[in-house]
Amino acid sequence: MSHATRVRQEIRRFLAIEPVQVAELELDDGGALRPGPGSPPVTHGEVFLLVRKGGRPVATLLGRVPEGADPKAVLTALARRHADAGAEPVLTGVTVPFTSVVVATRERADRLAHALDSLLAQDHPDFEIVVVDNAPVTDATRELVERKYAERVRYVTEPVPGLAVAHNTGLAAARGDVVAFTDDDVVADPLWLTELTAPFAADPGLGCATGLILPARLRTPAQVLLESHGGFAKGFTPRTYDPAEPPADEPLFPFTAGRFGSGANMAFRTGVLRAVGGFDPATGAGTLARGGDDLYGFVRVLAQGHRLHYTPRALVWHHHRETWQDLETQAYGYGAGLTAYLTAILVNRPALLPAFLARLPRGLAHARTLTAVRDSDAQGAPGVSGAPGVSGALGALGALGGPGAPGAPGGHDERGHPWPRRLSRLQRKGMAYGPVGYLRARRALRAALAFGVSGVPGVPGASGVPGVPGVPGVSGVSGVSGVSGVSGASGDVR
């Protein structure tokens, strides 16, 4: 088959993908059916269904409501046949810590308002919200916060473009014992913050917690395709990652950080994140590295001996990007961010290099096994999920750490649509570019610093730009050519 013919087939398959309704069903108390955030009431057709028990997420299912049938009856029957009750015990007698919620944003006031409304509706008893306006070009965000949210939300600006820099500014401003990060394009479940922070009270050795990310809507082919390969969800099985007891099923642990969670739904013990220097400002959306800031934070905390816990009870609904062009940007940016973060880890913590090299042979073997299973499940569809066909270390990282990673706990993803070869190629190109992008970002920081740029307020306990000696308290540099500000979710382009 010629390349042109294959491209035409991929385009036809992509355009043929139909919208899917998003809804949630509570199995207790008679089974209440509600549409997803911003969605109309459920009718006939295909439905992506979140199943809850006692208000807590336990499963997602893909079902179809026949024309003329009662959606609630059909979906309740489906959920009772297939939904797992979940395995994570309810934490009782735990006082959740005072928490700072940081939301970095740039020129998306309308979407930010929906996110802030959901955050202000949290059942957590003791928290603050900090909005970081990253490299603003208008006053829209400041005016929104001052006009609508007044004393309920703190507003700070960060003139230096880049998500990691904005998050570091939020970390510096945080007053809470725990600092949680989410994005301006999410709607947080009312229980989100309580469920995300309760593990810190239960486990003094916990340094980081992550949670569940589900699609707010599936209206376009791009949104449906991404979610059919797992999206950003990590399933419905809670898990604690302990560096003292590395998981046997992840040979490259802790370097496959994409398995742990995503930046749209993460929290850190504030003192722990400050002690490791926050996020590397040469990573993340808005830098030449394109992403990887959240992954960097996960691995730095684990490398310091702290545990990381994933809980599916902490839910945010994410507005996936809508177009094919968005998917191309995501695929390339994800690949670049993946290897950029790894480069950052090894540059800033070279002592970890022997551990990485020691784990690599088993990681490669495990990645080949996963890729074979994935291709079999997809009935031979080429280029399904992750980065198939990538050889060597990049293949191991792509297979074990990407969106829709195989074997997602809870069996979240259905992989109903083949992953286009072009997106796989773009991810591979991004993975090859990532180390170069990170090093270019570091050079850009050094060059700007040489001209006397002062940076931003430092993070207490941090050493400034990781790997840039003699530059204390600098978390980013303005005026870096080619660097745009935070324009999207950290989970979108990492």
Secondary structure, 3 states (H helix, E strand, C coil): CCHHHHHHHHHHHHHCCCCEEEEEEECCCCCEEEECCCCCCCCCEEEEEEEEECCEEEEEEEEEECCCCCHHHHHHHHHHHHCCCCCCCCCCCCCCCCEEEEEEECCCHHHHHHHHHHHHCCCCCCEEEEEEEECCCCCHHHHHHHHHHHHHCEEEEECCCCHHHHHHHHHHHCCCCEEEEEECCEEECCCHHHHHHHHHHHCCCEEEEEEEEEECCECCHHHHHHHHCCCCCCCCCCEEEECCECCCCCCCCCCCHHHCCCCCEEEEEHHHHHHCCCCCCCCCCCCCCCCCHHHHHHHHHHHCCCEEEEEEEEEEEECCCCCHHHHHHHHHHHHHHHHHHHHHHHHHCHHHHHHHHHHHHHHHHHHHHHHHHHHHHCCCCCCCCCCCCCCHHHHHHHHHHCCCCCCCCCCCCCCCCCCCHHHHHHHHHHHHHHHHHHHHHHHHHHHHHHCCCCCCCCCCCCCCCCCCCCCCCCCCCCCCCCCCCCCCCCCCCC
